[in-house]
Structures are given as structure tokens and as C-alpha cells.
Amino acid sequence: MTTPVTKYLLRAALLLGLILPAPARAEDTIAIANMTFRTGPFAAAGTPLMDGQRDYMLMLNERDGGINGIRLNYDECETGFSVDKAVECYDRARASSLVTQPWSPAITLELLPKAGVDKVPILASGYGFSAMADGKRFPWAFNPPVTYWDGASMMLKSISGGDLDSLRGKKIVLLHLDGAYGEEPIPLLQAYADSFDFTLVPVPVAAKEMQNQSAQWAKIRNERPDFVLLWGWGAMNAGALAEAVKSGFAMDRLVGIWWSALDDDLKLAGEAAKGYRALSWNLPEPNAEAMQDIRKYVVDAGKSQTPAEVLDQLFYQRGVLISMFTAEAIKAAQAHFDTRLINGEQMRWGLENLKLDDARLASLGMTGMIAPFSTSCASHAGHGGAWMLEWDGAKFVKASGLLSADAEMITPLVELEAGKFAEAHAPWPLNETCKN
């Protein structure tokens, strides 16, 4: 008989990703490590993301026996978003894991110099240093399907109704987390401001102020902006929404990046947040075949700790897609190198040759969950598309067609910043065979 204590320990082990069905011999598995943040100030976002990642890997093991007969040994190492803990996690996993998933932009920057030396590619899906899209200068770093600069460009396109000239003379506040993540869009937004003659007002939010942004919103009231772009994370998002409601700021003029679209944050605001929009590179598709397989093989089988209602949410499904990127890179590398047990260098090739067109997404049961994109030697981001979602008072609904970024504005900045990074970290390894 299973005792309550045993059940508790089993649930805890599952939550930490420590129990995955696998062959007895380690050499018969593919190791995939993930730096999780189920604890700390951003746990509310981290938990559904990690659950989605883990459940997709479990589903592949349960439904397919892994990838081409090799089971996946998915392991989590908790960082709480701490750089020091992340480095410890990296050192523990680098000898076996095919990929590093750092999550925090600060952690990503810390690990970038290590990746090429250790030959372990970094996968930072939709986050990290935007210039990592330059495959020549960052051969070991990948940030598909879109970068933060792609996101900033698409946000401006959306609020301008596709006519950037309409922003002339207007004022836009960037309400952002104070740090590498929050500062990432500023160079591109300022370039747009200079080109289209609008005023950009960055308003930083320190980590200790995330839940009490009264000073920031007093400044916003004084500035009287036409739009506020929310570049928030964790508790900052709920704090911003609460202050916007309190200030009477029109929700249709408040627009967030994809990390400012956590369902639970919006549910706290409820009807008061109706009209709030957020960009997202994935769409919730509860009826997608892949999601049904996760329900069948993982959730209904009692192998997941994810509440059933979370499976339909944006962040959980984003986690599913990120694990799909990893799995598809493994498959591509296995086929190209004619081996089932690939190494880090071969995994790098796989990430550089992702081909997720409509046909492939359909075969994966993921039609409608994400826009098609592909990576290459030159483009490690793929520069796919995203949609604007709108909160209807109870849930997010699609509020735009597929948006794309302005490569003419972004490419020069990528080349500039990638070059600066390489020069600052000289001697920096380049992929000289890669033609931009």
C-alpha cells in the first residue's frame, strides 16, 4: 500500500523532474538539462513553463519510447534565477547535457563565453541577448523563434496600426524591469524614436519595487504618454496592472511583451484589465493533437503535477514548444550524422537547422500553436512571427494577424552589438564558414 508520506515524496520527486522512465544504462539515454526557477521571485511564471517543458519530454518517452528509440533523461536544476546557482548547475551538467537552457538574461550572458569552450549549445527561446541571433559571432547560442528586438519592433507596428509615421510627435513610456532583461529593448526603441520622431521615456522598476510601483506610475501620470510598453517579469506584471487600474490608465494603451502575459496575473485583475494587450509568439491551442497526447500519456496517466486547467494556458504551452525545439534539433542531428546518440557539436548543428514549416508543425500535432520558422548558420533566431493577444476579462484571445519584425531596423543593431560583444571578449570564437 502507498502511504501518504510515500505519495508526497513521489509527487515532490516528479515536480523536481527527478523521476523519468529511462533504461538502466546511462549510455542509452539522451541527457537534457534545464535550469529551472520554480522558486524565488519569478516562480509563478517559471512553474508552468517548466511543467510544459517536462511534460512534453515525458510524453515523447511514454508515446514514442523517446527519440528514435533513445529515451530522454530530462533533468532539472533549480536556480531561483540566481546566477551563482546557475553556474553550479551548468558545471554539474555540462559533461552530459546536449544543451544549456539558462532562462535568465543575466545567466545567459554569464554562460555565453563558456559555451564554445565546452561545446554545449545554449538554447534561450525568445529571450537572452538579442544579438545572439548572429550565428557567425555566436555559433553556440540560439534564441528562436524571435528575439526581444523582434518583439519591440512588432509592438511598435501594432500600436501604430502598421503606420510607424503615425507615432510622430507621440510619447511612449517603456515600463521595464531594471536589469539586463528590461534594458534590452532600449537601443532599438531609441533608434525607432530617432527615426520616427517620437519621444521614448524609459521608466525602470527595481526588483524591490515590483509589487509597489506607485512612484513609477506617478511619473507615468505626469508624462501623460500615448502608450505604455510593459517589459515586465514575475510580480512586476501584476503590480503594473494593479497600478494601471488604480490610475485609470486606458488598458488599450498598455501593451506587454510576451513575458507580460501570464494568465494568473490577468486573472487577478479580471474585468478591470479588459482590453490589455500582449505580444506572444505562441497561441494557446487546447485541441492541438500534441496537447491531447500530453493529456493522454502524461496527465491522465498520473505522471504530471500540472493542474488540468493549466494545460490550456499560454506559458505552459510555451514550455511545450521549447522542448519541441530541443527534440526537433536532436532528430535533425541524428538524421544528418547517422547516429542516435549525438554529442554537443552535433546538437549545435541540429539547432542551426531547424525547419518548422506548416507541414512539419502539422506532423507534430502543433498546427496553430506557433508560426513557421527556420534557423540557419546566419540566423540563430529564425525571426518568426508573433500575434497580439487581448485580455477579454477572463482569458486571452487573438487580436491581430501574424506580425513580423522590421529587419531593416534590427539587422544593423545586431551586427553592431554582436561585434561589440566579440571585441570585448576577444579572442572570441567565430564561425568563419557562416555567411551573413
C-alpha positions, -999 to +999 in steps of 0.1 A: +000+000+000+012+035-008+013+056+023+005+094+024+042+101+030+052+079+001+027+097-021+041+131-010+077+121-017+067+107-051+049+140-060+078+160-049+102+139-070+080+142-100+078+180-096+116+183-095+119+162-126+139+135-109+118+106-120+117+099-157+113+064-171+147+055-186+168+025-194+192+012-168+223+022-188+230+059-189+247+055-223+214+046-238+198+079-229+199+114-242+206+139-214+188+172-214+193+196-185+172+226-177+179+254-153+145+259-136+131+286-114+102+270-096+113+290-065+121+327-060+105+359-072+096+346-106+083+311-096+047+319-107+060+322-143+087+295-140+064+267-128+041+265-158+070+270-182+089+241-166+059+219-164+052+223-201+088+215-209+089+185-187+056+171-198+065+172-235+097+152-228+077+127-207+052+124-235+079+116-260+092+089-237+058+074-230+043+076-265+074+071-287+100+055-264+120+087-267+135+099-299+144+072-325+145+046-297+167+066-273+149+077-242+152+112-228+168+118-195+154+152-187+168+167-155+161+199-137+185+220-116+168+248-096+184+282-097+157+305-083+171+329-110+204+331-092+235+335-114+257+317-089+234+288-086+231+286-123+268+284-128+268+255-103+240+238-123+260+244-155+292+229-141+272+198-130+255+192-163+280+203-190+297+170-194+265+152-202+237+175-213+233+182-250+220+217-244+221+245-218+188+264-210+197+293-188+165+313-188+177+345-171+193+370-194+220+376-168+227+339-166+228+337-204+254+364-206+274+347-179+274+314-198+280+327-233+318+326-230+317+290-216+295+275-244+321+275-271+348+262-249+327+233-235+309+227-268+274+228-252+249+250-272+228+275-254+191+275-261+174+307-250+140+306-267+126+341-271+149+356-245+186+365-238+208+389-257+191+397-290+224+399-309+228+362-303+208+358-335+240+364-354+252+329-360+286+339-372+295+357-340+275+334-317+279+299-331+270+283-298+239+304-289+204+302-302+173+323-294+145+311-316+118+317-327+120+355-321+143+379-303+134+408-279+143+433-307+119+414-329+093+418-302+099+455-297+096+461-334+063+442-336+049+461-306+055+494-323+040+481-355+009+470-336+003+502-316+009+523-348-016+503-368+011+494-392+020+530-399+050+540-379+048+576-392+016+579-371+039+578-340+055+611-349+051+636-320+038+610-296+053+599-263+059+562-254+068+550-219+088+518-216+080+505-181+107+479-176+123+457-150+156+473-140+183+450-153+196+433-185+162+420-195+144+453-191+171+473-208+174+450-238+148+468-260+160+503-253+186+506-281+162+495-307+133+516-294+155+546-293+166+540-329+129+540-338+123+571-318+151+589-336+138+577-370+101+584-365+104+614-342+086+602-311+097+605-275+108+574-256+107+576-218+122+546-200+108+541-165+127+513-146+113+492-119+138+478-093+132+443-081+122+455-047+096+478-062+079+451-084+048+449-062+046+486-053+051+508-084+034+539-070+065+561-079+067+548-114+030+553-121+032+588-106+058+596-132+037+580-159+007+602-149+030+632-151+043+622-185+008+616-199+021+591-226+002+579-256+012+543-249+030+523-222+050+493-232+052+469-204+085+450-203+077+431-171+085+398-154+072+380-125+054+400-098+061+432-117+034+424-142+006+421-116+019+452-099+018+472-131-017+461-140-029+470-105-014+504-107-028+510-142-063+502-130-058+524-099-045+553-121-074+549-146-049+543-174-067+531-205-060+494-209-060+495-247-029+518-244-010+494-222+008+467-243+031+440-229+059+418-242+054+380-242+066+376-206+039+400-195+011+377-205+008+352-176-028+341-173-027+342-135-016+378-134-045+389-156-070+368-136-061+388-106-071+420-124-101+403-141-126+425-158-106+456-149-078+445-172-101+441-202-085+455-233-049+449-222-028+435-250+004+415-250+025+402-278+030+364-279+050+341-302+027+312-293-011+308-292-030+286-268-044+256-287-060+232-262-073+209-290-039+206-308-030+169-312+002+173-293-017+187-263-042+158-265-012+134-264+002+151-234-032+147-216-034+111-226+001+098-220+012+121-191-016+140-173-043+113-174-017+087-166-008+104-134+027+113-144+023+151-143+020+176-115+003+201-138-033+210-129-056+201-158-067+237-163-031+249-167-026+229-199-047+254-219-026+284-207-001+304-226+030+298-205+025+260-202+022+256-239+052+279-245+072+254-224+059+225-245+071+243-277+105+250-262+110+213-255+098+206-291+126+228-304+151+207-285+136+174-297+135+186-333+171+196-332+180+162-318+161+145-347+178+167-373+212+159-359+205+122-357+195+121-393+223+142-406+251+124-387+235+090-389+237+083-352+212+081-325+235+092-296+246+126-307+271+149-290+271+187-282+287+197-315+261+177-335+233+192-314+246+226-323+242+216-360+206+204-352+197+237-336+212+255-366+190+235-390+155+236-375+129+236-403+095+241-387+072+248-417+035+242-418+038+206-429+063+198-401+041+215-374+011+196-387+030+163-384+039+172-348+003+180-340+011+216-333-008+234-361-018+269-348+004+268-317+033+287-333+042+304-366+065+285-390+102+294-388+136+280-396+171+286-383+203+287-403+240+293-399+234+331-402+202+333-382+201+315-349+168+331-340+147+323-371+129+356-368+095+341-369+063+359-362+040+367-332+005+378-325-011+404-304-034+389-277-061+408-259-075+401-224-113+398-227-118+399-189-114+361-184-089+349-210-065+359-238-079+360-273-061+365-306-063+402-315-042+405-346-029+387-376+006+374-376+031+402-370+067+403-383+097+424-373+114+451-393+147+435-404+160+468-418+159+484-384+171+454-365+199+439-386+224+469-382+219+468-345+225+431-343+257+435-363+268+464-341+261+448-307+274+414-317+306+430-329+310+449-297+305+417-276+330+398-296+356+426-293+350+430-256+356+392-251+385+388-275+397+363-285+361+353-294+354+322-315+337+330-348+321+307-373+340+319-403+322+295-426+289+312-419+279+339-444+256+366-431 
